[in-house]
Amino acid sequence: MIAPRRARRRRLHLTSVAGIPLGIGLILVGQVIEGGSLQSLLQTTAAFVVFGGTLAAVLVSYSPRQVLAATRSLGRVFVDDRQTPAQAVAAILHYARLARRAGMIGLEEYLPQESDPFLRKGLGLAVDGMNAHLLRDMLEGESLSEEERDEMPARVFESAGGYAPTMGILGAVLGLIHVMGNLGDPTKLGQGIAIAFVATIYGVAAANLVLLPIGTRFRLRARADARRRELMLEGILAIQEGMNPRIIEQKLWGLTGEPADRVRLETSQAA
């Protein structure tokens, strides 16, 4: 009997976890080195203008449900529990060897244990005898729909990253208006100038240190998931065709986009 596959592990994405605090920390260190005060960077008015304005612009662009879903997805930026390409290959080879021994119908009792819904559904349709062309069309359509959903958080954060610097400029203009309106009162000039420059810092820093990098991370994750589903699709069709597991393995190595020797080693460890 073929041994069951190992459960996927949650992996902490260290560079994502460390990148944002590192960037903010270095900016603050630079401020101190230049003799500036950290207190001068804390401006409530600037924060309201930049972050409140950015949130309002995002809510105009997207529905509250989409914004809430993107916010809830933030954990996926820092923690990854997806299958690696090698684990996906190992899973497909597991079912290919089982089908080689017991036929396609022999997969049916193992499918409820499969954690990946795309692989489970595809193999289930193959077991039911669906035509290969129809099966490909159906799974490709589902993969495109999933990719569209996976990219929505990326669009939300990238849009926020585009709005934030503009809101920073708006805050700077408001601060300068405050300065010009109080030229006769020198005690209020410093506060207005501080709001003007700090708002710009907030907008640019939020966009380039937080929002845009998170959006990029979501988009790369969505593309990686799409490639993994493509790999699974080809594996499912190969199993349905009755292809030899060794040939399937060689075929899938080329689809991973990684060196074959590395995938071979990881596949043997994941099996």
N, C-alpha and C positions, 0 to 999 in steps of 0.2 A: 504494500500500500504506500502511496506517495505521502510523505510527511507534510503536515499543514505548514503554510507559510507563516513567517514571523509577523507579528503586529508592527505597524509603523510607529516610529518614535517621534516625539516632538523635539525639534531641534531649534535652539535659540540662535537667531541671526545676530551674531555679535557685532558686526560692523554697523547694522542699523541701530542697535541698542546704544552703542558708544558714539556714533557719528554726531547725533544732534547735541548731546551734552558737551561733546568735545568742541564743536564749532562755537556754541554759545560761550563756553568757558574761555576759549582763546580770544574771543572778542572782548570779554570782560577783563582778561589779563592785559590785553593791549590798551584798554582804557586806563587801567591802573598804572601801567608802565609809563604812559604819556603824562601821568600826574593828574588824571581826571578822577572824579569821584563817582563811585557806583550809584550813589544816591541821585546823581543828576540824570541817570538813565531811567529813573522811575517816575514816569509822568502819567497820571491817571487819565487826564484829558486826551493825551495822544493815544493811549491804549483804547479808549472808548471809540475814538474816531477811526482808527485803523482796523481793529478787530471787529468792532460792531459794524462798521461799514462793509467790511469784507464778508461777514456772515450774511448781512442783508442782501448783498449782491449775489451771493451763492444761492440764497433762498429764492431770489427772483429767477435765477437760471434753472434751478432744479426743484423738484417737489420735496416737501419735508420728509417724505418716506425715503427718497433717494439719498438725501443728506444724512438722515439718521442711519441708513444702512451703511453708508461710507464710513461714518464715525464708528459704528460697531465693528467694522472690518479692520480697524487699526491694529488689532492684535496680530493679524496675519503679516504685518510688516516686520514684526519682531520675533514671532514664533512660526516655524514652518513644520507642519505635520504631513506634508504631501509625500507621495512616493517619489523617490529619485528615479531617473531613467533606468538605472540598473535594477531597482526593485520592480519596476513595471515589466522589464524584460523577464525577470525571474518569475513573476506572477503568470505571465503569458506562457512561459515554458512549462510551468507547473500544470496548467490546463492542457497544453499541447501533449505532454507525456501521458496525462490521464486519458485524453481522448484517443491517443494512440493505442492504449491498452483496452479501454472499455467502450470506445466509440463515443460519438457526440452525446448520446443519451446518458452516458455515464457521468457527464458533467453536472447533470441536473441537481443531484443531491448535494453537491459542493457549492453551488452558486449562492445560496442564502448566507454562507459564511464569508463571501467576498465583500470587503469593506468599500471598494471603489464602485460607486453606482453606475458609472459609464461602462466599465468592464463587465459588471454584473448584468446590465441590461443587454449589452451587445452579445454576450455569450448566450444569454437566455433566448434572444431572438434567433441566434444561429442554431441552438438546440431545437427550437420549434420548427426549423426547416425553412426559414425565410430565404428567398432568392438573394444571391450574393449582391447583385446590382441594387436591389431595393434596400438591402441591409446597409450598403455603403451610403446610399443617398440619405437614408434615415439618420444614421449615426453622424454623418457630416453635417446635416442640418442641426442636429442637437448640439454638436460641438460648437458650431458657429453661434448658436443661441447662448450657450454657456460662456463663450468668450466675450460676447456682448455684455452679459451680466457681470462678468469678472472685471471688465474694463470700466464699469460705471464709477467705482470709487476713484480710479485714476483720473477720470474726467472731472470729478467733483474737486479733488485736491489740486489738480492742475489749473482749474478755473480760479480757485481761491488764490493760488500762487500768482495768477495774472492780475487779480484785483488788488491784492495787498499793497504792492508798490504804488499803485495809483491812489489808493486811500492814504498812503503815507504822504504823497505829494499834496493831497487835499488837506491833510492835517498841517502840513508845512505852510500852505497858503493861509489857512485859518489863523495859525500862529503869527504870521507876518501881518495879517490884518489887525490882530490884537495889538501887535507892536506899533503899527502906524497910528492906531487909534489912541494910543497912550504915550505919544512922544513927549507930551508935557509932564508926564509923571514917570521919572526915571526908575522908581521902585517897581514898576510893572513891566519894564522892558525886558529884564532878564527872564521872567517867567514866559513871556511870549516867544522869545527867541528859543528858549529851551524846548517848548512844545513844538515849535517849527522843525527843529533838527531831530529831536527824538522821534517824532512821528515818522519822519523819513527812514530813520534807522529801524523802527519797528516794522514798517512795511517791507523794506528790502530784506531784512534779516528773516522775517517770518516766511517770505516767499522762497528765498534761496537756501535757507538752512532747514526748513521744516516742510512746507507745503509742496513745493516742486519735487524735492527728493522722495517724499512719500508717494506722490503721484507716479513718479518714475518707477518706484519699487512695485507698486500695484500693477503697472503696465507690463513690466518684465515678468512678474508672476503670472499674469493672464496669458502671456505668450508662451511661457514655459508649460503651463497647463494645457494649452492648445496643442503644443508639440507632443506632449505626453499622450493626449487623447488620439492624436494621429497615429502614434506608435501602436497604441492599443487597438485601433481600428484595423491596421494592417495585420496585427497579430491575430485578431479574431477571424478575419477573412482567411488567413493562412490556415488556421486550425479548422475552419469549416471546409476548406479545400482538401484537407487531409495531408497537408505538407509535413514532411519529416521534421521533428523538433530541431534537429541540428541545422537544417536549412533555414528554419524560422529564426533560430538564434543568430545566424550569420546575417540574415536580412534585417533584423531589428537592430543589430549593432550599428549598421550604417545609418539608421534613422535617428539614433541618439545624438549624433553630432559630436560625439566624444571619441577619443582614441579607443580602438577595439580592445587593446590589452587592458586598459583601465576598466572598461565596461565588463570585460570577461572576469576580471578579479572581483569587482563589486557584485556581479551577478552570482558568482559562486558563493560569496559571503552572504548574500540576501536570500539565497535559495533555502 
